[in-house]
Amino acid sequence: MNPLETKEFRRQGHMVIDLLADYFENIENYPVRSQVKPGYLLESLPDSAPMQPESFETILKDVHRDIIPGLTHWQSPNFFAYFAASGSTASFVGDMLMNGFNVVGFNWESSPAATELEIVVMEWLLKLLQLPKSFSFTSDSGGGVLHGTTCEAFVCTLLAAKEKILDQIGRDNAEKLVVYCSDQTHFSFQKSVKIVGINPKNIRHVLTSKSTNFQLTPHSLDEMIKRDVEVGLVPMYLCATVGTTSTTAVDPLGPLCEVASAYNMWVHVDAAYAGSACICPEFRHFLDGVEGASSFSFNAHKWLLTNLSCCCLWVKDKFALTKPLATNPEYVKNKATDSGHVVDYKDWQISLTRRFQALKLWMVLRSYGVTGLREVIRKHVKMAKDFEELVTLDKRFEVIVPRYFSLVCFRVCPYVIGKHYDSELEANEFNKKLLESVNAMGCVYMTHSVVGGVYFIRFAVGATLTEDRHVKKAWELVKDQATSMLAGYANAQVLCHLRLSIPVQE
């Protein structure tokens, strides 16, 4: 059997498209969070691969029977957990084309369209976000690249910063290098720092507080850097965030870049979630000061309708980025590369192999246009605002931090639970049980975080299929479950008082 026989390719392709169309048509019927137990698939599937070919129909039946029950349905309109992995028909089709062409665009010659389309879409997005020209290919040294994840962007920029500063101070001083972030920075940053060989003891997590909405403050950063410099350490890299994972806090980019500049530090701005929102003029001010940064990234696969994975990274100094990543063995040399007039993206990333990621992003940008993408983001923000209003109207609940984008952070107020319990610890435990009970129903899925010792529920709007009715339904579930739980605790307290007041008979 020819693995690429045209008729069979067409037949199987139609079957998969039908399966996915049916899946999305019925996605609300599935529990949002998977209900299976650990090891379920190991028990249901054979312990070795089949010796003989199996029919495609049989395989798809097993997808329904074994795979779909084990999915947490990120595309469900009732998915309000983490940050959404939004998708679209345009991106699906782009993925199909990308997988069908199956080109490996490690340098320009290996597939010129893959390289040049990537340059095009990165320039389109740069203009859409109003990023400074210093990040553009039209400048002397800037440029953009598509990575898979923010972690890859961290690793590459950390490595660039490390090599750049060691060239200045000498290789023997590597143990003196220090990197800075806030206590709200995504944990992948700490992982990336370890990967590039920075001493984990030299990661500085600057404390934030509720009084500043958990922003990284320039004063706190400067004080910490000064203490390190006084003992002979070398500040190397600052990670500032636009839209932290826990609360979507926004660090003040301009003032932070001024502090970092005084110490000759590399500044990376991580806008993984919130960067997409900044294509809307009303949110662009959150990027004010980005012109002082060395690099900037956001994830189109979170909120720009582009399927996983698609992280957009721009740098001011592409030579600093490519110097430690470049390789040029004989078997990939060619006239185009030698001319210096093309981009070889293999030198902009960790791996050599790279997919034609720009194709799906290009199709999304063209299919929706700027107006359509802004409409999607504004719709999600409006739904989050509506949910926030529902929370604030119920005096038993409180919003923990200001809502900047489409994430609402809330909990049942401690004083409500305090009728029966006396400590913040009990409030945390109550809200934890509330979230667990809501998620256990399978109708919606939300997650939590803890900042400043406070446990709260995160309600993140961003799934492509979510509508107003899903938001209202989610609130009704939370509200009703809270009512039931509070009544149960009240009854338990009354019973406890009754037991204590009844004399014990000998």
DRENNU-968558 format. One record per residue (C-alpha): x, y, z. Coordinates in steps of 0.001 Angstrom, whole numbers, plus 500000, padded with zeros to 6 digits. Each point is the difference from the previous one (the first is absolute). Example, Ala and Ser with C-alpha at 12.3 -4.5 7.8 and 13.67 -1.06 7.14 Angstrom:
<rs>
512300495500507800/501370503440499340/
</rs>
This chain:
<rs>
500000500000500000/501354503405499049/499902502145503178/499062503036497879/497556498357497579/497795502863498864/496558498388500232/500615498622503484/501483503313501107/496839501768498844/497686497428501637/501752500045503360/500272503770499926/496264500347499544/499395497592502886/502225502005502339/498372503279498987/496583498482500679/501186498714503379/501301503418501009/496873501767498724/497829497631502050/502313500479502979/499595503776499985/496281499723499363/499603497857503121/502847501310502140/497657501410502652/498786496466500714/503389498918501323/501184500600503572/502408502923499604/502639498468502245/500747496357499248/498425497577502482/502400497081499467/502312498589502648/503807499777499689/501094497002497924/496690499611498175/501572499922496539/502796497638501010/497319497545501045/497776500330496940/502602499926497192/502142496982498985/503517499839501420/501603499713496555/499444501405496498/497926497943497523/501944497762497614/497486500484497174/498356503206498693/496694500944501551/497187501754498180/499652503743500374/496396499508501094/501166497807502898/502586502576501039/497440502812500023/497607497881502081/502763499683502567/500501503751499900/496372500361501092/500207497204502552/503441500546501516/501395503430499129/497132502486500246/499000498934503553/503584500771501062/499955503524498611/499509503132502027/498113501994497403/501944503235499623/497775501052497098/496818499635502047/498036503238500402/499888499140503716/503788499900500341/501012502893502294/503208498504501384/503637501096499667/500048502164496858/498135498740496956/501682498328497025/497778501704497464/499618498569496515/498207500761496772/499047498432496702/502667502101498291/502663498620502323/498743496406499630/500239500292496237/503404501633500273/501144497094502153/498713497562497394/501946501757497261/503086500179502186/499823496285500798/499147499102496417/502933501910498512/502196498708502854/502973502201499100/502958500517502322/500900503689499841/503266500015501921/501602502422497553/498801502156497127/500998497557497246/498246497044501644/496673501760499332/500091503700499126/496251500492500506/500210498745503594/502686502525500898/498641502976498133/496390499536501106/501243499923503587/501764503307499480/496821501434498480/497672498978502836/502463501126502646/500160503424498371/496194500109499742/499650499221503706/502717502462500949/498037502794498305/496728498769501483/501473500130503521/501745503292499251/503328498567501127/503022502262499502/501830499883496680/503095498749501838/498272496580500157/499389499967496239/501982498358497222/500011503444498392/502384501196502726/503694499238499959/499867497186502534/496427499128501019/497672497212498947/497310497526500971/499707496220500133/497326497409500783/500794497672502873/497852497259501433/499658501310503548/500953502815502340/502457497640501672/501937499798496715/500009503794499768/501326500178503556/502771497492499326/501177501695496803/499983503533501385/501615498907503266/502740498298498016/500457503106497846/500247502222503065/502388497617501730/502381499717497073/499890503732499325/500969500957503533/502625497271500376/501673501385496890/500334503229501968/500984498786503469/501758496705499216/498917496361500098/501431499465503469/497250502178501450/497034497844498962/499177499116503621/499479503690500764/497113500479497552/496627500816501561/496512500047498448/496940501798501357/496251499526499856/497035500521502289/498402497398502228/497125500030497474/502161499065496981/499024496748498291/501844496960501356/501326499153496530/502452502864500440/501700498265502907/500167496792497960/501545501884497075/502622501595502235/501108496538501108/500179498770496415/502426502747498951/502301499235502917/499399502931502311/500494499078503658/496477499515501468/501190501886503082/500385503050497784/496319500243499072/498471502973501793/496233500027500550/499060503558500919/497068500021502402/496754501650498923/496998501019502062/496281500599499788/500566503725500577/501566500241496524/497693497390498427/502930497549499988/502058502032497540/503781499847500042/501015503442501279/503149501770498724/501022500977503532/499924496414501294/501930498816496960/502627502718500343/500528499267503681/500529496314499311/502429500679497130/502017502415502157/500437497350502694/501278497527497407/502404502493498446/501403500864503413/501129496397500498/501554499718496543/497181498336498068/499110500989496428/496368500853499054/499296498364496649/496297499645499132/496590501274501083/496708498346499092/497074502447500127/496451498772499450/496935501441498313/497179497820501329/501289497661502705/498493496528500201/498454500306503452/498330503399499709/501011501594496640/502039502635501828/501878502366497695/503527501046500903/500919503667499262/502263499462497004/501441503475499574/501271500513503576/501254496405500227/501952500378496748/501568503184501366/501225498149503087/501341497108497928/501708502341497546/502071501513502805/501511496550500554/500337499038496323/497460497194500356/497996498136497365/496259500588500495/497492497503498654/496291500805500014/497781496935500332/496471500773498777/499069496371499326/496297500433500756/499299503726499892/502087500881496943/497135499027497696/497705502532501684/502464502770499201/498986499925496335/496980501961501280/500767503719500419/498347500101503425/502489497443501345/503152501150498179/501018502248502914/500950496885501969/503026499736497671/501140503559500607/503719499928500710/500654496852497951/502380502072497863/502494499724502856/499936496174499953/502451497686498251/497375497420498970/496245499466500050/497805496925499578/496366498953500074/498121496786499226/497666500169497015/498787496544501056/498427501404503158/497665502729498812/500570500665496301/498021497043498610/503167498163498933/500391496336500927/502868498738502104/502783500717499893/500861503544498953/502129502372502067/501036503269498342/503393501408501054/501690503237498948/503515501132500880/501887503241499545/503336498264499516/499587496991497731/503774499544499918/500086499490503770/497205497437499622/501520498036497133/503641500024501072/499668497263502663/497383498071497983/501563500032496522/501439496915498314/501308499735496459/501067496474499036/501073499335496439/496847498148498989/497719503011500610/502225502642498370/498564501717496937/500355503138497911/496946501698501493/501359499719503540/503477501068498933/498546503106498346/498785501279503378/496706501084498446/497773497312501528/498906498883503461/500882496475501134/497575499418502844/501872496933501261/502301502515501690/497141501741501805/498776497038502055/501020496971502058/499359497215497511/501049499670496375/496680498666498720/497185502499499665/496484499749498648/498244502393497646/498277501718502955/499552503302498192/497449498438497647/497255499602502592/500676503418501548/499892501594496557/496648498321499286/498570501214503326/501110503582499387/498513499983496506/496789498136500845/499029502241502918/501794503211499196/500937502461502707/496366500953500537/498883496411500521/502790499167502441/499314503108502048/496314499095500075/500791496555501457/502214501442502731/497520502727500898/497204497446500189/501965497902502481/500897503041502086/496348501060500057/498912496549501207/502639500103502755/498765503448501001/496437498667500163/501139497120502219/501860502460502221/496817502046500422/498063496879501003/502626499249502626/499969503511501446/496202500082500178/500067496996502351/501354501386503281/501171496552501078/502751500154497370/502888502325499305/502290500697497040/503582499587501192/501852502242497534/499014502457497257/498954498402496732/502174501218497144/499115497548497222/497714496942499971/500988498387503308/497922500431503153/501587499006503320/497392499523502731/499065498109503150/497367499712502700/500777502761502509/501672498993503268/497412501873502100/497221497859498475/501787496821500959/501033501745503231/496491499596501316/501028496424500540/503809500133499809/502510502451501423/503075500015497753/501219500822496497/501224496409499861/496430498780500251/498960502389497224/502689498515497770/498822496502500785/496370500889499311/500790501507496582/502162497021499144/497124497639500735/497645502257498055/502166499823496883/500428496237500325/496263499447500295/499205502231497015/502580498316497795/498848496547501094/496622500640498371/501695499946496591/497914502909498701/502766502611500231/503701500033500752/501862502700501922/503352500077501762/501459501833502981/503047501845501203/501410501360503244/501495503479500372/500818501720503251/498857496884501841/496487500287498536/498466497063498126/497630501118497246/498204498725496901/501107501078496532/497290500447497369/501754500439496638/497867500753496930/501699499210496696/498643496835498408/498926500681496434/496514498497500418/499095501729503284/496841502115499976/498143502089502580/497816497064500999/503027497946500999/501275502765502254/496613500400501683/499690496250500451/503446499841501608/499077502713502469/496733498277500924/501900496788500728/502525501788502198/497336502004501814/497704497024500632/502832497793501175/501231502712502369/496473500393501382/499727496273500612/503401499777501656/499420503031502233/496670498555501117/501700496715500789/502655501697502092/497345502035501826/498023496871500868/503164498302501187/500777502959502265/496498499979501492/500233496276500634/503362500480501666/498529502653502346/497087497700500852/502341497148500860/502107502240502229/496936501346501832/498461496580500817/501236498693503374/501708496660499863/498008497428501980/501922497607502185/
</rs>
